[in-house]
Amino acid sequence: MTTKEIRELSPVEQVAKLREVRGQFLHLRLRKQTGQIEKTHELRALRKDIARLETIVRQKSKAPATA
């Protein structure tokens, strides 16, 4: 996901997407440990997606409320 796509999501959708990506990452990590994964580069891409999501969620939560 790009940062633009993430920013367009609502805060609830962002948290849901973060949970989903973390689940995918866990599943891929477990498959890597058992030797069932061929595309190990997907792990790195998911880690970067998690970082992007966490950063944007944190920025929105700390943003001052404007009226």
C-alpha positions as CSV (number, residue, x, y, z in Angstrom):
1,M,0.0,0.0,0.0
2,T,1.1,3.5,-0.6
3,T,0.9,6.3,2.0
4,K,-1.7,8.0,-0.2
5,E,-4.0,5.0,-0.1
6,I,-3.5,4.6,3.7
7,R,-4.3,8.3,4.3
8,E,-7.6,8.0,2.4
9,L,-8.8,5.3,4.7
10,S,-10.8,6.2,7.8
11,P,-9.1,5.7,11.2
12,V,-11.2,2.6,11.9
13,E,-10.2,1.1,8.5
14,Q,-6.6,1.9,9.1
15,V,-6.5,0.0,12.3
16,A,-8.4,-2.9,10.7
17,K,-5.9,-2.9,7.8
18,L,-3.0,-2.9,10.3
19,R,-4.4,-5.9,12.1
20,E,-4.9,-7.7,8.8
21,V,-1.3,-7.0,7.6
22,R,0.1,-8.1,10.9
23,G,-1.8,-11.4,10.5
24,Q,-0.4,-11.9,7.0
25,F,3.1,-11.2,8.3
26,L,2.8,-13.7,11.1
27,H,1.5,-16.3,8.7
28,L,4.3,-15.7,6.3
29,R,6.9,-15.8,9.1
30,L,5.6,-19.2,10.2
31,R,5.7,-20.5,6.7
32,K,9.3,-19.3,6.3
33,Q,10.3,-21.2,9.4
34,T,8.9,-24.4,8.0
35,G,10.5,-23.8,4.6
36,Q,7.3,-23.5,2.7
37,I,7.8,-20.0,1.3
38,E,9.5,-19.2,-2.0
39,K,9.1,-15.4,-2.2
40,T,10.9,-14.2,0.9
41,H,10.8,-10.6,-0.4
42,E,7.2,-10.5,0.6
43,L,8.2,-10.4,4.3
44,R,10.1,-7.2,3.8
45,A,7.2,-5.6,1.9
46,L,4.8,-6.5,4.7
47,R,7.2,-5.1,7.3
48,K,7.3,-1.8,5.4
49,D,3.5,-1.7,5.1
50,I,3.2,-2.2,8.8
51,A,5.6,0.6,9.5
52,R,3.7,2.9,7.1
53,L,0.3,2.1,8.7
54,E,1.7,2.5,12.3
55,T,3.2,5.9,11.4
56,I,0.1,7.3,9.9
57,V,-2.2,6.0,12.6
58,R,0.2,7.5,15.2
59,Q,0.3,10.9,13.3
60,K,-3.5,11.1,13.2
61,S,-3.9,10.2,16.8
62,K,-1.5,12.9,17.9
63,A,-2.8,15.6,15.5
64,P,-4.4,18.5,17.3
65,A,-8.2,18.6,17.0
66,T,-9.2,21.6,14.8
67,A,-12.7,23.0,15.0
